[in-house]
């Protein structure tokens, strides 16, 4: 999830563990814990975009990291706050749950996370977008109400618990909504007798009303959208795999890395004598008849050392704004 949401979740966890003793300082420590796993992006800034993608949500998001990092971080907080009655155990659990719930929340997103690192498997429920105001804003409200209760500890913890209950209930609701959307996609495919090997369903940007479906067939991927307000059948857009473009790159390490990052959901396209690798997982940024661009695309080029390299295709902010407006309108149904 986005940084603000993880800060709020971490703050609420810190408050739940040590709020009665440390009050708002517990929120601060929890917010720090909720931020730490995403510091792996700093490592990503020092390398190329592909390596940064491979690093993100890896070791720092694992349960092993939460277990062992909490020994040190919990001890530091214990030394600072023992005069206020905080025990070492409370310091440990404050950081453990702050770190681990960060990873659990990320599991619900389309990206997922390697909770069981070093096992190289990305757990992803794909039921919530990385930014979802309906999850975050009520959570912020209850946390702020809790933080304002500095003397009435019972009321303080009640507001904090309400924030955790409401946010967790919303996550459970996203799983139910995904199941309903998944059924709609499978029903639509059955109606047109499409033979497919895989179907991936996930929410579009910042909502759980409009859902995106990626369908893999033998030679192509079909991409469609479904809103709970739709009154017409789901329509699919076809994107040929064009995997013949990879014949000369079959054993190249770059291609293997890209395929792994894309979880096998990719196509090739050619434009102006350039070959592009398109990661389909996050849908289309532009979808006009004469201008189609996926949210994540990479083009191959030969670097100054004569080595084959890839670079991410640049994204324009105005395209993102245009996409959000289009999605907002599409949520209303067709």
Secondary structure, DSSP 4 states (H G I P E B T S, - for coil): --HHHHHHHHHHHHHHHHHHHHTHHHHHHHHHHHHHGGGHHHHHHTS-HHHHHHHTTSGGGSHHHHHHHHHHHHHHHHHHHGGGT--HHHHHHHHHHHHHHHHHHHHTBSS-B-TTTTS---B----B-S--HHHHHHHHHHHHHHHH-SS-HHHHHHHHHHHHHHHHHHHHHHHHHHHHHHHHHHHHHHHTT---SEEEEEE-TT-SSEEEEEEE-SSEEEEEEEETT--S---EEEEE--GGGGGGGTT-HHHHHHHHHTTT-EEEEEETTEEEEEEEEEEEEEEETTEEEEEEEEEEEE-TTS-EEEEEPP--HHHHHHHHHHHHHHHT--
